[in-house]
Amino acid sequence: MTAAHRCANRSADAGVSLFRNSGAIDQNCGIGAAVHVAIVGYGTIAKMHERIIRGMGAHISVVDPAPQIVPYENAPPIWPAIAEVPGSIRDSVDIWLICTPTQHHLATLREVLAHSPQARVFLEKPACSSWEIPELEILLSRYPQAKITLNDQYLHSRCVPFLASLCRKETTGLPDSIEVSFTKDRRSDMARGRFVDNDYGVLGYEWVHMLSVLSGVIPPEAMTNYLTEAPEASLFETAHADDGSLSAVQEFSRIGSTALSMYSSFFQDRSGRGRPSMLSKHWHPYEESVGRHRCISLTYGDKRFSAEFDPVTSVGRLRLPRNKHRVLVERGSSVVLDVVVFDSPLENSIRKSFGLLLGSQPVVPWMDPVKRIATLSQYLRGGYQSRSATLAGTDNSIHPTSILPASQ
Ligand SMILES: NC(=O)c1ccc[n+]([C@@H]2O[C@H](COP(=O)([O-])OP(=O)(O)OC[C@H]3O[C@@H](n4cnc5c(N)ncnc54)[C@H](O)[C@@H]3O)[C@@H](O)[C@H]2O)c1
């Protein structure tokens, strides 16, 4: 019995065809020392995966034509291309982990499947470039024996179901408003050569995560309707970087009676969150950019439920330790509940996905989010009416535009 089979036996009941909103996390999928994971694209996110997967006891190989790595003891073997990995090693791979820049995802997946038609593949988000989605779907249909999961890690956050359960205690109805805001100042990353998304722009970084978080707090049918509705149903404000790329998007929409605000920026945060008034003993000095926030908040009358995800930073250059998230319930100006939740959505996602990939159940990647960002980025590139506007808090190097529904 191979390691993969042993793990499959353990994780078979973790298999659901689509893990969106499942809430189940298979924390017991120890994958065993003999499981062989090949990481293709050994950059920033790959190294985060590697730390977790090593901790699960896997054996790792790497493919990257330009790996940025200082040699260290027990470093994984690295090949410059999949075709150059010796056949015996390629054939022993249990799971392929694709962490190349998004524009290389489809080509990499195609190559993996050409070598291993039954491959088990964990694919970083977004699944592929916007124009490649139909090709990806055709490719998946051509390899029915293969299994592919997407790394939508916020689907596996424990913090979101916790927040949703607090809201459900309040009422079974929909909230008056939902605000999701994920920002990160990526200028230093870009300057040091980290991958830049010239296709989706800002939507290619955090928007899929934002959709995953949103899917955890609204009913599945409402989520599907929102994801598949035309962009004309929303109002957008955008900002562009000097090179013309989409650097910030503010979407205003409605989900039934709920007002929805979605905001993301890769330059700077404008959520205006200051240092939290509580929890001072948990906060650590933080020397890096604080231009990063990931949060959701829901209002029901005068009650507000919010979660601020790691990195929980403040303008006072303080932050909570890694994988600590803050959940807050307020009524008017009073704090009803203020707790820190420990959770690693990435580790949850890896464990869950590996369980599914090595298990016996079929897996269907959830494609609606990538289709949504493809539709939005295409829409926001043109075909709309625009007028000058100011995205409050943007800096001078970006050029804001407000995008109105075509009918206005
Ligand atoms: N799930 C998340 O939270 C998360 C976070 C960051 C990045 N990502 C996704 O991961 C992917 C990589 O992003 P990153 O920030 O790690 O990029 P990065 O620039 O840090 O690393 C990319 C690596 O891929 C290598 N590479 C390029 N083309 C390749 C090819 N054809 N074959 C093999 N290797 C190749 C590069 O040499 C580089 O080392 C992107 O799709 C991104 O959207 C997801």
Ligand as a Chemical Component Dictionary entry (heavy atoms), coordinates in Angstrom:
data_LIG
# 
_chem_comp.id                   LIG 
_chem_comp.type                 NON-POLYMER 
_chem_comp.pdbx_formal_charge   0 
_chem_comp.three_letter_code    LIG 
# 
loop_
_chem_comp_atom.comp_id 
_chem_comp_atom.atom_id 
_chem_comp_atom.alt_atom_id 
_chem_comp_atom.type_symbol 
_chem_comp_atom.charge 
_chem_comp_atom.model_Cartn_x 
_chem_comp_atom.model_Cartn_y 
_chem_comp_atom.model_Cartn_z 
_chem_comp_atom.pdbx_ordinal 
LIG N1  N1  N 0  -3.187 31.943 -1.806  1  
LIG C1  C1  C 0  -2.571 33.082 -1.537  2  
LIG O1  O1  O 0  -2.820 33.738 -0.537  3  
LIG C2  C2  C 0  -1.500 33.568 -2.463  4  
LIG C3  C3  C 0  -0.550 34.461 -1.971  5  
LIG C4  C4  C 0  0.430  34.861 -2.843  6  
LIG C5  C5  C 0  0.467  34.428 -4.161  7  
LIG N2  N2  N 1  -0.517 33.581 -4.601  8  
LIG C6  C6  C 0  -0.512 33.117 -5.992  9  
LIG O2  O2  O 0  0.649  32.306 -6.172  10 
LIG C7  C7  C 0  1.200  32.512 -7.457  11 
LIG C8  C8  C 0  2.669  32.931 -7.304  12 
LIG O3  O3  O 0  2.739  34.155 -6.613  13 
LIG P1  P1  P 0  4.066  34.565 -5.771  14 
LIG O4  O4  O 0  3.706  35.836 -5.132  15 
LIG O5  O5  O -1 4.544  33.423 -4.962  16 
LIG O6  O6  O 0  5.071  34.847 -6.989  17 
LIG P2  P2  P 0  6.667  35.001 -6.940  18 
LIG O7  O7  O 0  7.013  35.968 -8.000  19 
LIG O8  O8  O 0  7.125  35.250 -5.551  20 
LIG O9  O9  O 0  7.164  33.532 -7.345  21 
LIG C9  C9  C 0  6.917  32.933 -8.593  22 
LIG C10 C10 C 0  8.007  31.902 -8.857  23 
LIG O10 O10 O 0  7.631  31.143 -10.019 24 
LIG C11 C11 C 0  8.799  30.951 -10.827 25 
LIG N3  N3  N 0  8.365  30.683 -12.197 26 
LIG C12 C12 C 0  7.998  31.575 -13.151 27 
LIG N4  N4  N 0  7.605  30.912 -14.264 28 
LIG C13 C13 C 0  7.739  29.592 -14.007 29 
LIG C14 C14 C 0  7.505  28.418 -14.767 30 
LIG N5  N5  N 0  7.017  28.481 -16.006 31 
LIG N6  N6  N 0  7.753  27.210 -14.198 32 
LIG C15 C15 C 0  8.213  27.149 -12.922 33 
LIG N7  N7  N 0  8.460  28.232 -12.160 34 
LIG C16 C16 C 0  8.213  29.445 -12.682 35 
LIG C17 C17 C 0  9.608  32.223 -10.644 36 
LIG O11 O11 O 0  10.975 32.008 -10.959 37 
LIG C18 C18 C 0  9.379  32.527 -9.151  38 
LIG O12 O12 O 0  10.369 31.917 -8.349  39 
LIG C19 C19 C 0  0.316  33.560 -8.139  40 
LIG O13 O13 O 0  -0.634 32.907 -8.929  41 
LIG C20 C20 C 0  -0.367 34.250 -6.982  42 
LIG O14 O14 O 0  -1.638 34.779 -7.318  43 
LIG C21 C21 C 0  -1.480 33.144 -3.773  44 
# 
loop_
_chem_comp_bond.comp_id 
_chem_comp_bond.atom_id_1 
_chem_comp_bond.atom_id_2 
_chem_comp_bond.value_order 
_chem_comp_bond.pdbx_ordinal 
LIG N1  C1  SING 1  
LIG C1  O1  DOUB 2  
LIG C1  C2  SING 3  
LIG C2  C3  SING 4  
LIG C2  C21 DOUB 5  
LIG C3  C4  DOUB 6  
LIG C4  C5  SING 7  
LIG C5  N2  DOUB 8  
LIG N2  C6  SING 9  
LIG N2  C21 SING 10 
LIG C6  O2  SING 11 
LIG C6  C20 SING 12 
LIG O2  C7  SING 13 
LIG C7  C8  SING 14 
LIG C7  C19 SING 15 
LIG C8  O3  SING 16 
LIG O3  P1  SING 17 
LIG P1  O4  DOUB 18 
LIG P1  O5  SING 19 
LIG P1  O6  SING 20 
LIG O6  P2  SING 21 
LIG P2  O7  DOUB 22 
LIG P2  O8  SING 23 
LIG P2  O9  SING 24 
LIG O9  C9  SING 25 
LIG C9  C10 SING 26 
LIG C10 O10 SING 27 
LIG C10 C18 SING 28 
LIG O10 C11 SING 29 
LIG C11 N3  SING 30 
LIG C11 C17 SING 31 
LIG N3  C12 SING 32 
LIG N3  C16 SING 33 
LIG C12 N4  DOUB 34 
LIG N4  C13 SING 35 
LIG C13 C14 SING 36 
LIG C13 C16 DOUB 37 
LIG C14 N5  SING 38 
LIG C14 N6  DOUB 39 
LIG N6  C15 SING 40 
LIG C15 N7  DOUB 41 
LIG N7  C16 SING 42 
LIG C17 O11 SING 43 
LIG C17 C18 SING 44 
LIG C18 O12 SING 45 
LIG C19 O13 SING 46 
LIG C19 C20 SING 47 
LIG C20 O14 SING 48 
# 
